[in-house]
Amino acid sequence: MRKWIIYNLVLVFLLGCFDLSASSVGRKKRKDKKETVQPGKYEKLFQNKSCTTVSSRFMTLHKMDGKLYFELPLKWLGKEMLLASTVTKTSDNLAAVCGYSPSAGIHFRFVLQDSTIQMRQVAASVTVDQENERMRQVVEQGYDDPVLYGYKVLAYNRDSSAIVFEVTSLFTSDVATLSPIVPASGQYRIKGSMNPSLSLLGDIKAFENNVTIGSSLSYSVNAYFFVFQVMKQVPVSVEVTRTLMMLPEEKMRPRLSDSRLGVFLTEKKHIPADGKEIQPYSIVRRWKIEPLDMEAYRRGELTEPVKPIVMYVDDHFPENWKAPIKKGILRWNRAFEKIGFKNVIQVRDFPTDDPSFDPDNLKYSCVRYLPFTLEESVGPFWVDPSSGEILNARILIFNDVVKAINTWRFVQTAQIDPSVRARKMPDAIVEESLEQMAAQAMGNCLGLMNNMAASHAFPVDSLRSVTFTRKYGITPSIMDKVRYNYVAQPEDKGVVLTPPDLGVYDEFVIKWLYSLLPEVASVQEEARMLESWVDEKVDNSLYRYGKRQWMSAYDPSALDEDLGDDALKAGDYGIANLKYIVPRMKDWIDRDATAEQRRALYEGITQQYERLLNNAIANVGGIYLNEAKDGTPVDRFRPVPREIQKASAQWVLRQLRESEWLDDRDLLDKFSLSLPESWRIRSKVVSRLLSRKSYVALSAHLADEPYPMAEFMEDVYREVWKAVLNGEKLSPIDRMMQVDWMDVSRFRLEMMGGKQFTSANTLLADPVNLSAFGTGYGWQEVVSTRVLENEGIYFYKFMRECREMLEERVLLAPAEDRPHYRAMLMMANKILEGNI
């Protein structure tokens, strides 16, 4: 019995050992099986390959074998994003400028469609009532987001929370909206074609709400100076940084525009639910400025913003530039303080202790130094197209702004300011001008457009008043495109020569743009309140906005580089100052062995003279334009009075005839061999004046007391041929004016059929489009006036008179003038006979 018990115990033990052994073998087999599991698609993409990976909460990027892969979390599908580009490095600053960022970027969202990731442009320009289901469906059906690019889904990540797709071509091929080639550089038009085979990916970086991708791109560039090609298929290498950033999910409340103020806009269309016509409208572009302490703000106490505007200043600037640039930018804080905010704008140097800082990352708003010969500064920015919120801004300051400062300051103020009569502009003057430039560029970054009409609010003689200019400066807006007080005469000691720190117009626009109205419930109610603010200012010219004019110059009160409300009086003062400066230049600018500086300043003087003439020419056929609201005492358009138009035409030609003072032989003889700049300018004045014929026709059509085409053409004819009509000896300027008049007349009569011209040609034309006035925003469109123009009649009439006059006087003219008379007579005959 005992043996059986022992036997059974042994058997149980052995069976247990067997089971344990079997279990161990099973686990071993399962373990081996697990170790030999085949890798999935995600692992296969990157396994055993040299791969650079960067990752953040936003996105993961992989760069492998010259290709770029996005690992996009599924939670970001359908979210609005912005892809924008910045030039980081260039081989040619004429074609691509460091710090330059083309266009407004690409506003898009990623959408998963079957096994494809689509990059769809967001159709943000059309809006409806989002509470109305039917209207939401209407937009989805008729205004769907267009597909820009499609990418095959290559894999899901390990936990299936993100998808992987390749996007290399987006960053190495020619994407027009991201092209780093500038369309224009100074007076040059630039065109570039990309060579994708030479393009490479650069560094990749990942940040909290954006990623950056570097690319090295290769272009062949052509450049044109007017119609002349100055660069042909020149190779240009450009390194760019593309930033892909998440747009705010919590949108800032849009603010509807008021076209009576000059602010940058985003255009939209609204489809009403009640079946009425689609309404175009626009929202303003502005930063999201909210009080950190709302209760303090409500009590009228100053409070800091939740998120200030921080501008980082490039460490490459010359050291003495940094302080004035910072001061100019910070000027605008005074305007914000008047509406309850303090320290809205902050300025910092590029940080040296922050490895994540990257000036090419659109997360940072930067002031960049560009070592290039352009003489300007610009202030581009990026916005959320859905709300108009400004997300990033840049101020680009080119190296040769200092050259512009030297020239402008001397040309416009040397008559009154002895400190600028030197080869090197004093540091204080340079710093003052840099501060002014930075302030204007920062105004653009805040959403303000340039206001060309501002200076027209001041009487010209007030600009010679010490008391007036110390109170107001020379214009009511820093956003006006003016430089210095060229009206001030040598005896006007103590008068202010520069624009104000900020003008009353600038402060008002900041108030209108950035005042928080927490008590207002809706966008529409807010718009009505803001509109009433502008209504209160409508009669005050200090608050008038003047459109920037492009391809047209209808409004002589809204011009670049003009001062005061009277172009002729300002021109008289300005020319008197130039006459004072020219003969003294050789003494003021000494130690100039090559005379290059004096020559550059002389060219600046002739260009200033040309501007003064052009300001007066703009009066001829001029029409004052205003953005006007029905019910307010403001005309949308009003022709310049006939007496001002007539006086301006005569003043321009009289100034031209009396411009010998520009040809100071003691000065010009020191220059290298060339035709003086004054002759280039003179050769254009008559043709430029006669080109105002379309403006004269339209202005006369609108005026109660018109300056008609017949009178305008006769005034020009009698001024150009004045010496001949009076039997006087001709000057070289007289001859030049007459040749110019003859050339313009020949061209016009050839266009009209010469001798066979008939007035029937004037009927084959488009009707006048008066609706162009007051439409659009920012630019004044060209108005077609072909149906009104009958200048051919007058060119023909005065060409016949000219021929008769020359036939009569050719034998009576002084001997030295007869060859010119005969040449003009021969040309008149050929023109009238149709042989030219």
ZIQUIQUI-V577626 format. One record per residue. RES is the residue in one small letter. PSI is psi in degrees with one decimal (NA if undefined). OMEGA is omega in whole degrees, -180 to 180 (NA if undefined). D_LAST is the distance of its C-alpha to the last C-alpha in Angstrom with 1 decimal. Layout:
BEGIN
res->{RES/RES}
psi->{PSI/PSI}
omega->{OMEGA/OMEGA}
d_last->{D_LAST/D_LAST}
END
This chain:
BEGIN
res->{m/r/k/w/i/i/y/n/l/v/l/v/f/l/l/g/c/f/d/l/s/a/s/s/v/g/r/k/k/r/k/d/k/k/e/t/v/q/p/g/k/y/e/k/l/f/q/n/k/s/c/t/t/v/s/s/r/f/m/t/l/h/k/m/d/g/k/l/y/f/e/l/p/l/k/w/l/g/k/e/m/l/l/a/s/t/v/t/k/t/s/d/n/l/a/a/v/c/g/y/s/p/s/a/g/i/h/f/r/f/v/l/q/d/s/t/i/q/m/r/q/v/a/a/s/v/t/v/d/q/e/n/e/r/m/r/q/v/v/e/q/g/y/d/d/p/v/l/y/g/y/k/v/l/a/y/n/r/d/s/s/a/i/v/f/e/v/t/s/l/f/t/s/d/v/a/t/l/s/p/i/v/p/a/s/g/q/y/r/i/k/g/s/m/n/p/s/l/s/l/l/g/d/i/k/a/f/e/n/n/v/t/i/g/s/s/l/s/y/s/v/n/a/y/f/f/v/f/q/v/m/k/q/v/p/v/s/v/e/v/t/r/t/l/m/m/l/p/e/e/k/m/r/p/r/l/s/d/s/r/l/g/v/f/l/t/e/k/k/h/i/p/a/d/g/k/e/i/q/p/y/s/i/v/r/r/w/k/i/e/p/l/d/m/e/a/y/r/r/g/e/l/t/e/p/v/k/p/i/v/m/y/v/d/d/h/f/p/e/n/w/k/a/p/i/k/k/g/i/l/r/w/n/r/a/f/e/k/i/g/f/k/n/v/i/q/v/r/d/f/p/t/d/d/p/s/f/d/p/d/n/l/k/y/s/c/v/r/y/l/p/f/t/l/e/e/s/v/g/p/f/w/v/d/p/s/s/g/e/i/l/n/a/r/i/l/i/f/n/d/v/v/k/a/i/n/t/w/r/f/v/q/t/a/q/i/d/p/s/v/r/a/r/k/m/p/d/a/i/v/e/e/s/l/e/q/m/a/a/q/a/m/g/n/c/l/g/l/m/n/n/m/a/a/s/h/a/f/p/v/d/s/l/r/s/v/t/f/t/r/k/y/g/i/t/p/s/i/m/d/k/v/r/y/n/y/v/a/q/p/e/d/k/g/v/v/l/t/p/p/d/l/g/v/y/d/e/f/v/i/k/w/l/y/s/l/l/p/e/v/a/s/v/q/e/e/a/r/m/l/e/s/w/v/d/e/k/v/d/n/s/l/y/r/y/g/k/r/q/w/m/s/a/y/d/p/s/a/l/d/e/d/l/g/d/d/a/l/k/a/g/d/y/g/i/a/n/l/k/y/i/v/p/r/m/k/d/w/i/d/r/d/a/t/a/e/q/r/r/a/l/y/e/g/i/t/q/q/y/e/r/l/l/n/n/a/i/a/n/v/g/g/i/y/l/n/e/a/k/d/g/t/p/v/d/r/f/r/p/v/p/r/e/i/q/k/a/s/a/q/w/v/l/r/q/l/r/e/s/e/w/l/d/d/r/d/l/l/d/k/f/s/l/s/l/p/e/s/w/r/i/r/s/k/v/v/s/r/l/l/s/r/k/s/y/v/a/l/s/a/h/l/a/d/e/p/y/p/m/a/e/f/m/e/d/v/y/r/e/v/w/k/a/v/l/n/g/e/k/l/s/p/i/d/r/m/m/q/v/d/w/m/d/v/s/r/f/r/l/e/m/m/g/g/k/q/f/t/s/a/n/t/l/l/a/d/p/v/n/l/s/a/f/g/t/g/y/g/w/q/e/v/v/s/t/r/v/l/e/n/e/g/i/y/f/y/k/f/m/r/e/c/r/e/m/l/e/e/r/v/l/l/a/p/a/e/d/r/p/h/y/r/a/m/l/m/m/a/n/k/i/l/e/g/n/i}
psi->{-47.8/-34.9/-40.2/-38.9/-45.7/-42.2/-44.7/-40.6/-43.2/-41.8/-45.4/-43.8/-45.3/-42.4/-38.8/-43.1/-39.8/-45.3/-42.6/-43.2/-42.4/-41.1/-42.2/-40.8/-40.9/-43.9/-37.9/-43.0/-41.7/-37.3/-43.7/-38.0/-41.5/-41.2/-20.1/14.6/134.5/140.0/148.6/-175.1/-40.4/-47.2/-38.4/-31.2/-40.4/-6.2/134.3/30.5/151.9/111.0/131.9/124.7/132.7/145.1/148.0/179.9/-28.3/-52.8/158.8/135.8/141.5/129.3/119.4/128.7/41.3/11.8/154.5/132.8/133.5/135.3/95.1/120.3/138.0/-26.9/-16.5/-3.5/133.8/-8.2/147.3/135.2/166.3/131.9/118.4/166.1/144.2/136.7/124.4/-35.5/146.1/152.5/-9.3/108.8/-11.1/-34.2/-34.5/123.5/130.7/133.3/-12.9/139.2/115.6/141.9/-164.5/9.5/-172.5/120.3/115.1/174.7/150.5/134.5/134.2/117.8/104.8/-119.4/23.4/137.5/121.4/135.7/106.4/130.0/132.3/124.7/79.0/-0.3/-10.7/131.9/154.8/174.1/110.8/-13.5/-10.6/109.9/-41.4/-43.1/-32.6/-39.5/-36.9/-45.3/-42.8/-35.8/-39.3/-14.0/48.8/154.6/120.5/146.5/123.7/-48.3/155.2/141.1/135.0/133.6/119.6/-30.3/162.7/152.3/-177.9/-38.8/14.8/26.2/-5.7/155.3/150.1/132.5/154.9/132.9/23.2/-45.4/-27.3/-24.7/-3.4/1.1/177.9/97.4/110.0/-42.2/-11.2/5.7/132.0/-7.1/122.3/140.1/-26.1/143.2/104.2/-123.3/9.7/138.6/133.6/135.1/132.0/140.0/136.9/148.0/91.7/-28.5/-18.8/7.1/142.7/155.7/150.2/-143.3/149.9/142.8/150.9/133.6/-178.1/-46.4/18.7/165.4/153.1/141.8/123.3/148.0/143.2/114.7/149.4/133.7/155.4/125.4/137.0/141.0/142.4/133.4/101.8/-115.9/-1.1/130.0/122.5/-13.9/134.3/114.9/46.0/127.8/132.6/126.6/135.2/131.0/128.7/155.5/119.7/131.5/126.6/116.5/148.2/131.5/153.8/132.6/-34.0/103.4/140.5/144.2/124.0/154.4/123.1/146.2/163.3/111.6/-1.6/-3.4/147.8/91.8/153.6/143.6/157.8/121.1/142.3/170.6/139.6/130.4/111.3/152.0/-16.4/10.8/4.7/171.6/152.6/133.1/117.5/142.5/176.0/151.2/151.7/157.9/123.8/160.5/156.2/98.4/111.7/144.5/138.2/-33.4/95.4/-38.1/-41.3/-40.0/-43.2/-32.5/-2.3/14.9/151.3/136.2/149.3/158.5/158.0/-44.8/104.0/165.8/113.4/122.4/123.2/128.1/127.4/134.7/-2.1/-8.5/145.7/142.1/-38.8/-2.8/-26.9/-46.6/-48.8/-34.8/-43.8/-42.1/-40.7/-41.7/-42.0/-11.4/-37.1/-15.5/-28.5/-36.3/-37.9/-34.1/-30.1/-11.6/18.8/5.0/143.0/151.2/36.9/-43.6/128.5/145.8/129.4/153.2/159.4/124.6/141.2/-9.0/17.9/99.4/-17.6/-10.6/133.0/112.5/-18.6/-2.9/125.2/-3.1/-27.2/131.8/126.9/154.6/113.4/143.5/126.9/110.1/70.8/165.6/-0.6/146.3/57.9/176.8/149.3/158.4/74.3/161.1/167.8/145.9/160.0/110.0/-21.1/-35.9/-16.3/5.1/126.3/127.2/-26.4/146.6/154.8/139.4/121.1/118.9/118.6/151.5/-41.3/15.7/-28.4/-32.7/-42.3/-40.9/-46.1/-46.3/-53.3/-44.1/-39.6/-50.7/-37.6/-14.2/2.2/-22.9/-22.6/-20.2/99.5/-24.3/-20.4/0.8/64.8/162.3/-36.8/124.5/136.4/146.3/-38.3/-36.9/-44.8/-45.2/-40.0/-41.5/-38.6/-39.6/-42.8/-44.7/-46.3/-37.5/-43.0/-41.9/-37.3/-33.0/-42.2/-42.2/-26.0/-6.5/0.7/133.1/161.7/137.3/98.8/-13.4/-7.4/-50.6/-20.4/-12.9/-17.0/132.8/142.1/-45.1/-22.2/-24.6/-6.9/2.4/126.7/-46.2/-46.8/-49.4/-29.6/-27.7/-40.2/-11.0/-152.8/1.1/150.0/7.6/130.5/-17.0/-1.8/147.1/73.0/158.5/-72.6/173.9/85.8/-4.1/-32.8/131.6/161.7/-29.4/-2.9/60.7/135.8/-6.9/145.1/137.6/-1.9/163.5/167.1/165.0/-55.4/142.3/171.8/-33.1/-44.1/-44.8/-37.6/-41.2/-39.0/-42.5/-45.5/-39.1/-40.5/-4.3/130.1/133.3/74.2/-21.2/-8.2/131.8/-28.2/164.4/-41.7/-41.7/-39.9/-42.8/-39.2/-39.5/-46.7/-36.2/-38.0/-32.2/-42.8/-36.7/-37.6/-23.5/0.1/-27.4/-3.2/112.6/-17.4/-21.2/14.0/137.7/132.2/124.7/146.3/131.8/131.0/131.1/16.8/153.7/70.3/-40.8/105.9/-6.6/0.5/67.7/154.3/146.1/34.9/159.6/140.1/177.0/6.5/103.4/-31.1/-44.4/-44.8/-37.0/-40.6/-46.8/-44.9/-43.1/-36.7/-39.0/-40.9/-38.4/-31.7/-37.6/-44.2/-52.9/-13.5/-9.0/-40.0/-25.0/-36.4/-40.6/89.8/179.7/44.5/73.3/-39.5/-7.5/15.2/-38.0/-43.2/-36.5/-43.1/-40.7/-37.4/-42.2/-37.1/-37.2/-44.1/-35.2/-35.3/-40.6/-43.5/-40.7/-41.8/-39.1/-43.0/-35.0/-39.0/-38.9/-34.4/-20.7/-29.3/114.3/13.2/152.6/119.0/131.2/140.9/140.2/116.4/143.3/137.9/136.5/-7.7/150.2/55.9/131.7/136.5/-38.1/145.1/118.8/145.2/135.0/144.2/-37.3/-31.8/-41.0/-47.2/-45.5/-35.4/-44.1/-44.0/-37.5/-42.8/-47.5/-33.4/-42.7/-38.3/-44.4/-28.1/26.2/20.0/-25.6/-23.7/-25.2/62.1/109.7/-36.2/-29.6/-50.0/-30.8/-14.6/-11.6/161.2/164.7/121.2/164.5/131.4/147.4/-28.0/-33.3/-34.2/-42.2/-45.0/-35.5/-14.5/-16.1/-46.5/-45.8/-35.9/-39.7/-44.5/-22.2/-8.0/6.8/-41.5/-37.4/-41.1/-42.0/-45.1/-44.3/-42.3/-37.3/-32.7/-18.5/147.9/-37.0/85.6/158.2/93.3/162.6/-41.7/-43.4/-41.0/-49.1/-36.6/-40.2/-43.6/-45.3/-46.9/-29.1/-40.2/-41.2/20.5/-45.6/-38.5/-45.6/-32.7/1.7/28.4/160.8/140.1/140.0/164.6/-33.3/-38.2/-47.3/-43.3/-44.3/-40.5/-39.1/-42.3/-45.3/-42.9/-40.7/-44.5/-43.3/-43.1/-47.0/-45.2/-40.0/-32.7/-40.8/-31.8/-3.9/9.4/-128.8/-27.5/12.2/136.2/153.8/-11.2/-25.8/-28.2/-13.4/-18.5/73.2/167.8/151.9/160.3/133.0/79.1/-18.5/-11.3/-25.3/129.8/-0.2/165.9/-166.1/135.6/-37.8/147.4/124.0/157.3/131.7/126.9/125.9/19.8/-36.2/-21.4/-21.4/131.3/35.8/-23.9/-36.6/-43.1/-35.3/-40.5/-45.1/-49.1/-21.2/-39.7/-43.4/-40.0/-43.1/-45.3/-41.7/-45.5/-40.9/-36.9/-34.8/-7.4/-36.0/-18.1/-10.0/154.2/148.5/-38.8/-17.2/-14.4/-39.8/-39.2/-43.4/-44.6/-40.2/-42.6/-37.9/-42.7/-41.8/-42.1/-43.1/-46.2/-39.4/-46.8/-25.4/-4.0/26.0/4.4/NA}
omega->{-180/180/180/179/180/-179/-179/178/178/-179/178/179/-180/178/178/179/179/-180/179/179/179/179/180/179/180/180/-179/178/-180/179/179/-179/179/-179/-178/177/-179/180/178/-178/-178/-180/-178/-179/-169/-175/176/178/177/-172/173/-177/172/-173/175/178/-176/-172/174/177/175/174/-173/177/178/180/-179/180/172/169/-170/176/-178/-178/180/177/180/-180/-178/180/178/175/-178/-170/177/177/-179/-176/-178/176/-178/-177/175/-175/-179/-171/179/-179/-179/178/-175/173/-179/-179/-179/178/-170/170/174/179/177/-180/-175/-179/-178/171/178/173/-173/175/-178/178/-173/-174/-179/-179/175/173/-175/177/-176/-177/-179/-178/175/178/178/-179/-180/-178/-173/-177/-178/178/180/179/177/-178/176/-177/179/175/-177/-178/166/178/-169/-179/177/179/-178/179/-178/177/-176/-176/-174/-174/180/-174/-180/178/-174/176/-170/-176/179/-175/180/-179/-178/179/179/179/-173/180/-177/170/-173/173/-179/175/-172/173/-175/-177/-180/-177/-177/173/177/-178/174/-180/179/180/-172/-178/178/173/177/-179/177/177/173/-172/-179/-178/166/-168/170/178/-176/171/-168/-179/-175/179/-178/173/-180/177/178/179/179/176/-177/170/-178/172/177/178/174/-174/176/176/-177/176/175/-172/172/178/-180/175/-178/-174/170/-171/176/174/-178/177/179/-171/168/-175/179/175/180/178/-178/-178/-174/176/178/-176/179/-175/172/175/180/175/-177/177/-177/176/176/-179/-180/-178/176/179/-176/-179/177/178/179/179/180/178/177/177/177/179/175/-179/-180/173/-177/178/179/-175/-179/178/178/178/168/-171/-177/176/-168/-176/179/178/179/-180/179/180/-176/177/-172/178/179/177/179/179/180/177/170/-179/174/178/177/-179/176/-179/-179/172/172/-178/179/-176/-180/-177/-180/-178/179/-176/178/177/-176/174/-175/173/-169/170/-171/175/-178/-177/-176/-171/176/-174/-175/171/-179/-177/179/177/180/-177/168/-175/-179/-173/-175/-179/175/-175/-174/178/179/171/-180/-179/-177/-176/-172/168/180/176/178/179/180/-176/-176/-176/178/-174/-173/-176/-177/-180/-174/-174/-179/-175/-178/-180/-175/179/-179/179/179/-178/-178/179/179/-178/177/-179/176/178/179/179/-179/179/180/178/178/175/175/-179/179/177/-178/172/175/-177/-174/-176/-170/-174/-180/-180/-175/172/-176/-176/177/-179/175/-177/178/-177/-177/-175/177/179/-171/-171/-177/178/179/-179/173/-178/173/179/174/-177/-173/-174/-180/177/-176/-179/-176/-177/-175/-175/177/180/-180/-174/-173/174/-180/174/169/179/-180/177/-179/-179/180/-180/176/177/-178/-177/-164/176/177/-178/-174/-178/-178/-170/-171/177/-177/179/177/-179/180/178/-180/178/180/177/-180/178/-178/-176/-167/-180/-175/-175/178/-177/-178/175/178/-178/169/-177/-178/-176/177/176/-179/-169/-179/178/-178/-177/171/167/174/-180/171/-172/-177/-175/-178/178/178/178/177/179/-178/180/176/178/178/177/178/-174/-169/-176/-178/-175/-176/178/-178/-177/-179/-178/180/-169/-178/-177/-178/180/178/178/179/179/177/177/175/178/180/178/176/175/179/179/-179/176/-179/177/178/178/-180/175/-174/-174/-177/178/177/-177/176/166/-173/176/178/179/177/-174/-179/177/175/177/-178/-179/173/-179/-175/-178/177/178/-178/-180/-179/178/-179/-179/-178/-178/176/177/179/-179/-176/-173/179/-179/178/-174/179/-172/180/-180/-174/-179/178/-178/175/-174/176/175/-179/179/-179/-178/174/-179/-179/-176/-176/-167/-178/179/179/178/180/178/178/-177/180/179/179/-180/-178/-180/179/180/-176/-170/172/176/-170/165/-168/-178/-178/-179/178/-177/179/179/179/-179/-174/177/-179/-176/-175/-178/179/-180/-179/179/-178/176/-177/172/175/180/176/-178/180/179/-178/176/179/179/-179/179/180/-180/179/-179/-177/-179/173/179/-178/179/176/-176/-178/-178/173/-178/179/180/-177/-179/-178/-172/177/176/179/-178/-179/-180/178/178/175/178/-178/179/175/-178/174/-179/174/-179/179/-179/-175/-178/-179/-171/173/-176/179/177/-174/173/179/-179/-174/173/176/178/-179/180/180/179/-179/178/-178/-169/-174/-179/-179/-176/174/-173/-177/-180/-173/178/179/179/-178/179/180/179/178/180/179/179/-178/179/-177/178/178/-177/178/NA}
d_last->{143.7/142.4/140.9/138.9/137.6/136.5/135.0/132.9/131.6/130.5/128.8/126.9/125.7/124.5/122.6/121.0/120.0/118.6/116.6/115.3/114.3/112.6/110.8/109.6/108.4/106.5/104.8/104.0/102.5/100.5/99.3/98.3/96.5/94.5/93.5/92.1/89.9/86.5/83.5/81.2/77.4/76.9/79.1/77.5/74.0/75.0/78.4/78.7/75.0/73.5/72.2/71.0/72.0/71.4/72.8/73.0/74.1/70.6/70.0/70.9/68.3/69.1/67.0/68.3/66.9/63.3/63.5/63.9/66.3/66.7/70.3/69.6/72.6/72.9/73.3/69.6/68.3/66.3/65.9/62.5/61.1/58.0/56.5/54.1/52.9/52.7/51.3/54.3/52.9/49.6/48.2/44.9/44.6/40.9/41.3/44.8/46.5/50.3/51.7/48.6/49.5/46.9/46.8/50.0/51.7/53.1/55.6/57.9/61.5/63.4/65.0/67.5/66.9/69.5/69.3/65.8/64.7/61.5/59.2/58.0/55.4/57.0/55.5/56.1/53.3/55.3/58.5/61.3/64.8/66.7/70.0/68.8/69.6/67.5/64.4/65.1/65.2/61.9/60.1/61.8/60.7/57.2/56.2/58.0/57.3/54.8/56.1/54.1/56.3/59.6/62.4/65.5/68.8/70.5/73.8/75.6/77.3/81.1/82.0/79.2/77.7/74.3/72.0/70.2/66.8/64.2/60.9/59.5/56.1/55.5/55.5/54.1/51.2/47.8/48.5/45.2/47.0/48.9/46.3/46.6/43.0/41.3/38.0/36.6/37.9/36.5/32.7/33.1/33.0/35.8/36.5/39.7/41.3/45.1/47.3/50.6/52.5/52.5/53.5/57.1/59.3/60.6/63.4/64.7/66.6/68.4/69.0/70.8/68.0/65.2/64.6/62.0/60.6/58.7/56.1/54.4/50.9/48.4/44.6/41.5/38.9/35.2/33.7/30.1/28.8/26.0/24.1/25.6/28.8/31.5/34.5/34.8/38.0/40.1/43.8/45.2/48.8/49.8/53.3/53.6/56.5/56.5/59.0/60.5/62.3/64.4/63.1/65.7/67.9/68.8/65.5/64.7/64.4/60.7/59.4/56.9/53.8/52.9/49.1/49.8/50.7/48.6/50.4/49.5/50.1/50.9/49.6/52.1/52.8/56.2/57.6/60.2/63.4/63.5/60.6/58.1/54.4/53.7/53.1/50.7/52.1/52.0/54.6/54.4/54.7/57.7/60.6/64.0/66.0/69.5/72.5/75.1/77.7/76.8/79.8/78.8/75.2/76.6/78.7/75.7/76.6/74.2/74.3/72.6/70.5/72.0/69.1/67.2/63.7/64.2/61.4/62.2/60.6/59.6/61.9/59.0/57.7/58.4/61.7/60.6/57.9/60.4/62.2/59.2/57.6/61.0/61.2/57.8/58.6/62.0/60.7/60.3/64.0/64.4/62.5/64.6/67.8/67.0/67.2/70.4/69.4/70.1/69.0/66.4/64.2/65.9/64.4/66.0/65.4/64.9/68.6/70.2/73.4/71.9/71.3/69.7/67.0/63.5/60.4/58.4/60.7/59.3/62.8/62.0/59.4/58.3/56.3/54.7/53.6/50.5/50.0/46.2/43.5/42.2/43.0/44.3/47.1/47.1/49.9/49.7/52.6/54.0/55.5/57.8/55.4/58.4/59.5/56.8/59.3/57.7/59.5/57.9/55.5/54.0/52.6/50.5/50.1/47.9/49.1/46.2/46.8/48.7/45.6/43.9/47.1/47.0/43.4/43.5/46.9/46.1/42.7/44.1/47.7/48.2/48.2/51.5/53.0/54.2/55.2/51.7/50.8/51.8/50.6/52.5/52.5/56.1/57.7/58.5/54.8/53.7/56.5/55.7/52.1/53.2/55.6/52.8/50.6/53.5/54.4/50.9/50.8/54.3/53.2/50.7/53.6/55.7/53.1/51.2/47.5/45.6/45.6/42.5/43.8/47.0/46.2/44.7/48.4/49.3/48.6/46.7/49.5/52.0/50.5/51.8/55.3/57.9/60.0/57.2/55.6/59.0/59.7/56.4/54.2/50.5/49.9/52.2/51.3/51.3/48.8/46.1/43.4/44.2/45.5/47.1/47.5/44.5/45.4/48.8/49.0/51.0/53.9/54.2/57.0/58.4/55.5/54.9/51.7/51.7/51.6/55.1/57.3/56.8/55.5/57.1/54.3/55.1/58.8/58.3/56.2/58.9/61.5/59.6/58.9/62.3/65.0/67.6/68.7/71.9/73.1/70.2/70.9/67.5/63.9/63.1/65.7/64.4/60.9/62.2/63.9/61.0/58.7/61.1/60.7/56.9/57.6/59.7/56.8/54.0/54.1/54.2/50.8/52.4/52.7/49.2/47.1/43.3/41.3/39.3/35.6/33.4/29.8/30.3/31.7/33.0/36.2/36.0/39.8/39.7/37.6/38.5/39.7/40.0/43.2/44.6/43.7/41.4/38.2/37.7/41.3/41.4/38.1/39.7/42.7/40.8/38.6/41.7/43.4/40.5/40.7/44.4/44.0/41.3/43.3/46.5/45.2/46.1/49.7/50.1/48.8/50.9/51.9/48.4/48.3/44.9/43.4/42.2/43.8/42.5/39.0/39.4/40.7/37.9/35.4/37.5/37.4/33.6/33.4/36.0/34.0/31.0/33.3/34.6/31.1/30.4/33.7/32.8/29.3/31.3/33.0/29.8/30.0/33.0/35.8/39.2/40.5/44.1/46.1/48.5/51.7/52.6/55.2/54.2/52.7/49.3/45.9/43.9/40.7/40.3/37.1/36.9/38.1/35.4/36.7/36.3/32.7/31.8/33.8/32.2/28.6/29.8/32.0/29.4/27.1/30.1/31.4/28.1/28.2/31.9/31.6/32.5/35.8/34.3/33.8/37.5/37.7/41.4/40.3/37.0/38.4/40.9/38.3/37.0/33.8/30.7/28.2/30.2/29.7/29.2/25.7/24.7/26.0/24.4/20.9/21.4/23.2/20.6/18.6/22.0/23.2/20.3/20.9/24.2/22.8/24.6/27.7/27.6/27.3/30.3/32.3/31.9/33.0/36.1/37.1/39.7/38.1/34.4/31.7/29.2/25.4/25.0/27.2/25.7/22.2/23.7/25.8/23.0/21.0/24.2/25.2/21.9/21.8/25.6/26.2/23.9/25.5/28.9/28.3/29.2/28.4/25.6/26.7/24.8/24.6/23.1/20.3/19.7/19.8/17.3/14.7/15.6/15.3/11.8/10.7/12.7/11.5/7.8/9.3/11.8/10.0/8.0/11.5/13.0/11.1/9.1/11.0/13.4/14.5/18.3/20.9/22.4/20.2/22.4/25.4/24.4/25.6/28.7/31.3/32.0/34.4/36.6/39.2/37.3/39.0/42.3/42.2/42.3/43.6/42.4/38.6/36.6/34.4/30.8/30.9/28.4/27.2/24.4/26.6/26.9/23.3/21.4/19.2/16.2/18.3/18.7/15.2/14.4/17.7/17.4/13.9/15.5/18.5/16.8/15.3/18.9/20.5/18.6/19.3/22.9/23.5/21.7/24.8/27.2/25.9/28.0/27.4/26.3/23.6/22.0/19.7/18.2/18.1/16.3/13.7/13.1/13.3/10.7/8.2/9.7/9.4/5.8/5.7/8.8/8.1/5.7/3.8/0.0}
END
